[in-house]
Amino acid sequence: MTRAFNFCAGPAALPEEVLKKAQAEMLDYAGRGLSVMEMSHRSAEFVAIAARAEQDLRDLLGISDDYAVLFVQGGASQQFSMVPMNLLPAGGVADYVNTGQWSSKAIKEAQRFGDVNVVASSKDKNFSYVPSQSDWAPSKNAAYLHYTPNETIGGVEYNFTPQTNVPLVADYSSSILSRPLDVSKFGLIYAGAQKNIGPAGLTLVIVRKELLGHASNAVPAMLNYKTFADNDSMYNTPPTYGWYLAGLVFAWLKEQGGLQAIGELNQRKADKLYGYIDASGFYSNPVQVDCRSLMNIPFALADDALDRVFLKEAEQAGLLNLAGHRSVGGMRASIYNAVPEAAVDALIDFMKDFAKRNG
Ligand SMILES: *Cc1c(COP(=O)(O)O)cnc(C)c1O
């Protein structure tokens, strides 16, 4: 068996150790004679799996008891509407920062529910930077401030946490758990699992408990955070296998030394790749240097007529899923926690060789 190096933006690589553990436990979980997929979510075994996963996540991120941790479905895209449904009162206004395609989608969805004030946008320069907060125009009484710490498609990441006295809401889908994070600065954090947490189908929400219970009566039970908080995310059948796999990933992260250690490794991986791109004269990255993403690194070839042959040869070399998002083209290497440093080294070696042959 050979496993390729997978640079997919999502669903993304999972740690090989996690997949092996899941494989070993697949047919017979802990001597119970069945797989986790076949268990009741109310069984003692699954309730223990669920609680362990939540505790490990709380340990990793230092999440206090002031916050509920919710395991929901519907992806980050459903959070684009759940956030305003739960946090934006009738007649209220919500502040949003627009730094790329994901924040644009969040804005569009929020506009269904009330007034949205876009405090700043980097659209003027093709979303290649983060507008500095001193230039933002916040509302007087916003219900919350929403931003996207890491724009997965553009490869743009904030190098600061916005300062605000309203609840701060963040779409952390592609950068959660990539380095230490001070959760206490946030009202609500959400993340689709399929980038840095686990398989697709599970979405994580970390929400300050005082923000729960303000949704209008018209909000369906399954779209109300309080329903999840009051029922340990088991009001209905949760995505049990995804929850279990996320738990294995959290345990793996603890074994790697936690977020400080994984953050240093991620920084080294990103520095190597950006360093090579900038020095190459053949590849280029369009993002302003001080807000380049740690996780998603887009790059262009000197001649985009070579894109197809680059992708084909990369695949033959065992380097998968390097095509940029279909809306922007070019290349993108997503180097999440589960992508080992050896993958980055192999990619750089391939890029060097390709540039030599085609430059
Ligand atoms: C992938 C992604 C989304 C969309 O996630 P889905 O789970 O497919 O809805 C939203 N925001 C960001 C930042 C993402 O990376």
Ligand as a Chemical Component Dictionary entry (heavy atoms), coordinates in Angstrom:
data_LIG
# 
_chem_comp.id                   LIG 
_chem_comp.type                 NON-POLYMER 
_chem_comp.pdbx_formal_charge   0 
_chem_comp.three_letter_code    LIG 
# 
loop_
_chem_comp_atom.comp_id 
_chem_comp_atom.atom_id 
_chem_comp_atom.alt_atom_id 
_chem_comp_atom.type_symbol 
_chem_comp_atom.charge 
_chem_comp_atom.model_Cartn_x 
_chem_comp_atom.model_Cartn_y 
_chem_comp_atom.model_Cartn_z 
_chem_comp_atom.pdbx_ordinal 
LIG C1 C1 C 0 -14.844 25.126 3.556 1  
LIG C2 C2 C 0 -15.252 26.402 4.170 2  
LIG C3 C3 C 0 -16.609 26.765 4.300 3  
LIG C4 C4 C 0 -17.733 25.887 3.775 4  
LIG O1 O1 O 0 -17.824 24.742 4.513 5  
LIG P1 P1 P 0 -18.989 23.673 4.261 6  
LIG O2 O2 O 0 -18.773 22.749 5.427 7  
LIG O3 O3 O 0 -18.759 23.051 2.943 8  
LIG O4 O4 O 0 -20.287 24.376 4.339 9  
LIG C5 C5 C 0 -16.908 27.954 4.919 10 
LIG N1 N1 N 0 -15.947 28.777 5.376 11 
LIG C6 C6 C 0 -14.639 28.462 5.271 12 
LIG C7 C7 C 0 -13.604 29.410 5.816 13 
LIG C8 C8 C 0 -14.255 27.272 4.668 14 
LIG O5 O5 O 0 -12.956 26.966 4.548 15 
# 
loop_
_chem_comp_bond.comp_id 
_chem_comp_bond.atom_id_1 
_chem_comp_bond.atom_id_2 
_chem_comp_bond.value_order 
_chem_comp_bond.pdbx_ordinal 
LIG C1 C2 SING 1  
LIG C2 C3 SING 2  
LIG C2 C8 DOUB 3  
LIG C3 C4 SING 4  
LIG C3 C5 DOUB 5  
LIG C4 O1 SING 6  
LIG O1 P1 SING 7  
LIG P1 O2 DOUB 8  
LIG P1 O3 SING 9  
LIG P1 O4 SING 10 
LIG C5 N1 SING 11 
LIG N1 C6 DOUB 12 
LIG C6 C7 SING 13 
LIG C6 C8 SING 14 
LIG C8 O5 SING 15 
# 
